[in-house]
């Protein structure tokens, strides 16, 4: 399960980065903000998984 969550975190980060770049390119503030939020969500998920790994080992 942990591997699945880690890959989900990476996917969210990549998707957010792409959305932010696209929003910036077309001048859409809302899309840029959504991209940043998605990246943050991925960062939080990744941090949670790293915390779990720390206590697991």
C-alpha angles and dihedrals in degrees: 000000000000093000090052092052092047092053090047089054092051090048092052091049093050093045091049092049091051092047091049092050092048091049091050091048094054095035095245108150094188093055090047091052092047089052092052091048092051091050090051091050090053091047091052092049091049092049090050091052092048089052091052091050091052093057094040094059 
